[in-house]
């Protein structure tokens, strides 16, 4: 096995572990908040929005810093750092006693983690450009696999042993992922010899790269629109179910099947991205996401909820690898850490503001209204992609080992 394939495989496994660990209990935050003493439903939605937004705020602030350090000291080190940070945060969360302590832990999570961005930057730096779409698609499929397995298994654990045990098991899984990268990945990293002012010039070149800002807008919009309904979704499932019997397991299973659909989309559309065109994929997925969001607004039974979330998961998952592939093609290999750091910083602002807006909208106007807002956002994405992204971009080989 060539070095880049070994690194890709190790990072892929680690990505699955990290997302699986994080999703072991975090999808059930609204239920956990109730255990922390917030019993009013409107307050649960409100605090869920704050808790879910907290990570996005600090991640947006710290992602560029980690991106600079990745280009200076190596991407593998940043992957290991982010996973050890995630392990520590999950352990801390398992001991919180108030919702305010939970918010603080989520802020720390954004400061220390960023496993997805670190992993993507590592893979993008070693994979040949002609395999970039496939590799990035598989990385997003790994995210979806983790989201698929984590909520369901975590829901079973939470129903049987409680949320705190689920958090601790999640911490062990994240730590295992970090060890896979530490001992399995190979990165022949050579620190760049940058002159004074080179970092500022590099950031400027990233911003003006063709398609970069449009791709970042897509990432922002996907994270923003996907997170709007997160604070209210578990409570909608609870209302449909009518009881708390196996509540975490059922909620986790809905998230799981949507993620499985998303994993399929990320792998398939990532593989065919160069052939079909990333612009075409983005537009079709945005329109499909809008339709699925509106269908979720009207879903009043568990079977209907399963179907519409499967459709939504397939649609939005195809957008992420397409947008990242555009960035991969547009940016020089030695600037990939900065590029993905900036892209994460700007796009994670959507993850920060989405739950805040969703918590306020859900608490003020009804639990289902955030899904209508999500649909409108997806329509805007389709229009912007149609107007702002060119159909083709030149390939740019990243430095690294080729087959």
C-alpha positions in Angstrom: 0.0 0.0 0.0 1.4 3.4 -1.0 2.0 6.0 1.7 -0.9 8.2 0.7 -3.4 5.3 0.6 -2.2 4.2 4.1 -2.7 7.8 5.4 -6.1 8.1 3.7 -7.3 4.8 5.2 -6.1 5.6 8.7 -7.7 9.1 8.6 -10.9 7.6 7.2 -11.1 5.2 10.1 -10.3 8.0 12.6 -12.9 10.2 11.1 -15.6 7.6 11.6 -14.4 7.1 15.2 -14.4 10.8 16.0 -17.9 11.5 14.6 -19.3 8.3 16.1 -17.9 9.3 19.5 -19.3 12.9 19.3 -22.7 11.7 18.1 -23.0 9.1 20.9 -25.0 11.6 23.0 -24.9 15.1 21.5 -28.0 14.6 19.3 -30.0 14.1 22.5 -28.9 17.5 24.0 -32.6 18.7 24.4 -33.4 15.6 26.5 -30.1 15.9 28.5 -31.0 19.6 29.2 -34.2 18.4 30.8 -32.2 16.2 33.2 -30.2 19.3 34.1 -33.3 21.0 35.4 -34.8 22.8 32.4 -38.3 21.4 32.3 -40.3 24.0 30.2 -40.4 23.0 26.5 -39.8 26.5 25.2 -36.8 26.9 27.5 -35.5 23.5 26.4 -35.6 24.6 22.7 -33.9 28.0 23.7 -31.1 26.4 25.7 -30.6 23.7 23.1 -30.0 26.4 20.6 -27.4 28.1 22.8 -25.7 24.8 23.6 -25.5 23.7 20.0 -24.3 27.2 18.9 -21.6 27.4 21.4 -19.2 25.0 19.6 -19.7 26.8 16.3 -18.8 30.2 17.8 -15.4 29.1 19.2 -14.7 26.8 16.3 -15.2 29.7 13.9 -12.7 31.8 15.9 -10.0 29.1 16.3 -10.2 27.3 13.0 -7.9 29.8 11.2 -5.4 29.5 14.0 -5.3 25.7 13.7 -5.1 26.0 9.9 -2.0 28.2 10.1 -0.4 25.8 12.6 -1.3 22.9 10.3 0.6 24.4 7.4 3.5 25.2 9.7 3.8 22.1 11.8 1.9 19.4 9.8 -1.7 18.3 9.4 -1.3 14.9 11.2 -0.4 16.7 14.4 -3.5 18.8 14.2 -5.7 15.7 13.7 -4.2 14.0 16.8 -4.5 17.3 18.7 -8.2 17.7 17.8 -9.1 14.1 18.8 -7.3 14.3 22.2 -9.1 17.6 22.8 -12.4 16.0 21.9 -11.7 13.1 24.3 -11.2 15.6 27.2 -14.3 17.6 26.4 -16.6 14.5 26.3 -15.2 13.4 29.7 -15.9 16.9 31.1 -19.5 16.9 29.7 -20.2 13.7 31.5 -19.7 15.5 34.8 -21.7 18.7 34.2 -24.5 19.5 36.7 -26.0 22.7 35.2 -26.9 23.9 31.7 -24.4 26.7 32.1 -21.5 24.2 32.7 -22.7 22.4 29.5 -22.5 25.6 27.5 -18.9 26.2 28.8 -17.9 22.7 27.8 -19.3 23.2 24.3 -17.3 26.4 24.0 -14.2 24.5 25.0 -15.0 21.9 22.4 -15.0 24.4 19.6 -11.6 25.7 20.9 -9.9 22.3 21.0 -11.5 20.1 18.3 -12.3 20.6 14.7 -11.6 16.9 13.8 -13.4 17.1 10.4 -11.4 20.0 9.1 -8.1 18.7 10.3 -8.8 15.3 8.7 -9.9 16.8 5.4 -6.8 19.0 5.3 -4.5 16.0 6.0 -6.2 13.9 3.2 -6.2 16.8 0.7 -2.5 17.4 1.3 -1.4 13.8 0.4 -4.1 12.6 -2.1 -3.4 13.2 -5.9 -5.7 15.8 -7.4 -7.2 13.2 -9.8 -8.4 11.3 -6.8 -9.4 14.4 -4.8 -13.2 14.2 -5.4 -13.3 10.5 -4.5 -11.2 11.0 -1.4 -13.1 14.0 -0.1 -16.4 12.2 -0.9 -15.2 9.2 1.2 -14.2 11.5 4.0 -17.7 13.0 4.1 -19.1 9.4 3.8 -17.1 8.6 6.9 -18.8 11.5 8.7 -22.2 10.2 7.7 -21.3 6.7 8.8 -20.3 8.0 12.2 -23.5 10.0 12.5 -25.4 6.9 11.4 -24.0 4.5 13.9 -23.4 6.9 16.8 -26.9 8.2 17.5 -28.5 4.8 17.3 -26.0 3.0 19.5 -25.7 6.0 21.7 -29.5 6.1 22.0 -29.6 2.5 23.1 -26.9 3.2 25.7 -28.6 6.4 26.9 -31.9 4.5 27.4 -30.2 1.7 29.3 -27.5 3.5 31.3 -28.0 7.2 31.0 -26.5 10.1 29.1 -23.3 10.4 31.2 -22.3 6.8 30.4 -22.9 7.5 26.7 -20.6 10.6 26.9 -17.8 8.5 28.5 -18.0 5.8 25.9 -18.0 8.4 23.2 -14.7 9.8 24.7 -13.1 6.4 24.5 -14.1 6.0 20.8 -12.7 9.5 19.9 -9.4 8.6 21.7 -9.2 5.4 19.7 -9.5 7.4 16.5 -6.7 9.7 17.5 -4.4 6.7 18.1 -5.2 5.3 14.7 -3.9 8.5 13.1 -0.9 8.7 15.4 0.3 5.3 14.6 -1.2 4.6 11.2 -0.9 7.8 9.2 2.3 8.9 7.4 2.9 12.5 6.4 6.2 13.6 4.8 5.7 17.1 6.0 8.4 19.7 5.1 7.8 23.1 6.9 7.5 25.8 4.3 10.2 28.5 4.2 8.0 31.6 4.4 9.3 35.2 4.3 7.9 38.1 6.4 4.4 38.8 5.2 4.1 35.5 3.4 1.2 34.4 5.6 -0.8 37.5 4.9 -0.1 37.1 1.2 -1.1 33.4 1.4 -4.5 34.3 2.9 -5.0 36.9 0.2 -4.3 34.4 -2.5 -6.8 31.9 -0.9 -9.6 34.5 -0.8 -9.2 35.5 -4.5 -8.9 31.9 -5.8 -11.7 31.2 -8.3 -14.8 29.7 -6.7 -13.4 29.7 -3.1 -15.8 32.2 -1.6 -18.8 30.7 -3.4 -17.8 27.3 -2.1 -17.4 28.7 1.4 -20.9 30.2 1.1 -22.3 26.8 0.3 -20.5 25.3 3.3 -21.9 28.1 5.5 -25.4 27.7 4.1 -25.4 23.9 4.5 -24.2 24.2 8.2 -26.6 27.0 8.9 -29.7 25.5 7.3 -29.0 22.0 8.7 -28.6 23.3 12.2 -31.7 25.5 12.4 -34.0 22.6 13.2 -31.7 20.7 15.5 -32.9 22.2 18.7 -36.5 21.4 18.0 -36.2 18.1 16.1 -35.9 15.7 19.1 -38.9 17.4 20.7 -40.9 16.9 17.6 -40.1 13.2 17.7 -41.1 13.2 21.3 -44.5 14.8 20.4 -45.1 12.3 17.6 -44.2 9.3 19.8 -46.3 10.5 22.7 -44.2 9.0 25.4 -40.6 8.7 26.6 -40.4 4.9 26.1 -37.3 4.2 24.0 -37.3 7.8 23.1 -33.5 8.1 22.6 -33.3 4.9 20.6 -36.1 6.0 18.2 -34.7 9.5 17.8 -31.2 8.0 17.2 -32.6 5.6 14.6 -34.2 8.5 12.6 -30.9 10.4 12.7 -29.1 7.1 11.8 -31.1 6.3 8.7 -30.8 9.9 7.5 -27.0 9.7 8.0 -26.8 6.3 6.2 -28.6 8.0 3.2 -26.1 10.8 3.5 -23.1 8.4 3.5 -24.4 6.9 0.3 -24.8 10.3 -1.3 -21.4 11.5 -0.2 -19.6 8.4 -1.6 -21.6 8.3 -4.9 -21.7 12.0 -5.7 -18.1 12.5 -4.5 -17.0 9.7 -6.8 -18.9 11.1 -9.8 -18.2 14.7 -9.0 -15.6 15.3 -11.7 -17.8 13.5 -14.3 -21.1 15.2 -13.5 -19.8 18.6 -12.5 -19.7 20.0 -9.0 -22.0 22.9 -9.9 -24.7 20.6 -11.2 -24.5 18.4 -8.1 -24.8 21.4 -5.8 -27.9 22.8 -7.5 -29.7 19.5 -7.6 -28.9 18.7 -4.0 -30.0 22.2 -2.8 -33.3 21.8 -4.6 -33.8 18.3 -3.2 -32.9 19.6 0.3 -35.5 22.3 0.1 -38.2 19.9 -1.0 -37.3 17.4 1.8 -37.3 20.2 4.4 -40.8 21.3 3.5 -41.9 17.7 3.6 -40.5 17.4 7.1 -42.6 20.4 8.1 -45.8 18.3 7.3 -44.6 14.9 8.6 -46.9 13.8 11.4 -46.0 10.1 11.8 -42.8 8.2 12.5 -42.8 6.4 9.1 -43.2 9.8 7.3 -40.4 11.3 9.4 -38.1 8.4 8.5 -38.8 8.9 4.8 -38.4 12.6 4.6 -35.2 12.6 6.8 -33.7 9.9 4.5 -34.4 12.2 1.5 -33.0 15.2 3.3 -29.8 13.4 4.4 -29.2 12.2 0.8 -29.6 15.7 -0.6 -27.5 17.8 1.8 -24.7 15.2 2.1 -23.9 15.6 -1.6 -23.3 19.3 -1.2 -20.4 19.1 1.3 -17.9 17.0 -0.8 -18.7 19.1 -3.9 -18.0 22.4 -2.1 -14.8 21.0 -0.6 -13.7 19.6 -4.0 -14.0 23.1 -5.5 -11.7 24.4 -2.7 -9.3 21.5 -3.3 -9.0 22.3 -7.0 -8.7 26.1 -6.5 -6.0 26.2 -3.8 -2.3 25.5 -3.9 -1.2 22.4 -1.9 0.9 24.3 0.6 -2.0 26.6 1.4 -4.6 23.9 2.0 -4.4 24.1 5.8 -5.1 27.9 5.7 -7.8 27.4 3.1 -9.7 24.8 5.0 -9.1 26.7 8.2 -10.7 29.8 6.7 -13.5 27.8 5.1 -14.2 26.2 8.4 -14.1 29.5 10.3 -16.6 31.2 7.9 -18.8 28.1 7.4 -19.0 27.3 11.1 -20.4 30.7 11.7 -23.5 29.1 10.1 -23.3 26.3 12.7 -23.1 29.0 15.4 -26.0 31.1 14.2 -28.3 28.3 12.9 -29.2 26.8 16.3 -29.6 30.2 17.9 -32.1 31.2 15.2 -33.8 27.8 15.3 -34.1 27.9 19.1 -35.7 31.3 18.9 -38.0 30.5 16.0 -39.0 27.1 17.4 -39.7 28.5 20.9 -41.6 31.6 19.5 -43.5 30.3 16.5 -43.7 26.5 16.8 -41.4 23.5 16.7 -41.9 22.9 12.9 -41.3 26.4 11.6 -37.5 26.0 11.5 -37.9 23.4 8.8 -39.6 25.9 6.6 -36.7 28.3 7.2 -34.3 25.5 6.2 -36.2 25.0 2.9 -36.0 28.7 2.1 -32.2 28.7 2.8 -31.7 25.7 0.4 -33.4 27.6 -2.4 -31.1 30.5 -1.8 -28.1 28.2 -2.1 -29.3 26.8 -5.4 -29.6 30.4 -6.8 -26.2 31.5 -5.6 -24.5 28.4 -6.9 -26.1 28.9 -10.3 -25.0 32.5 -10.5 -21.6 32.4 -8.8 -19.8 29.1 -9.5 -18.2 28.3 -12.8 -18.8 24.8 -14.2 -15.1 23.8 -14.3 -12.0 24.6 -12.4 -8.4 23.6 -13.2 -6.8 20.7 -11.2 -4.1 21.6 -8.8 -1.9 18.7 -7.6 -1.1 18.9 -3.9 2.4 18.1 -2.7 2.6 14.6 -1.4 3.1 11.1 -2.6 1.4 9.9 -5.7 0.9 6.4 -6.7 
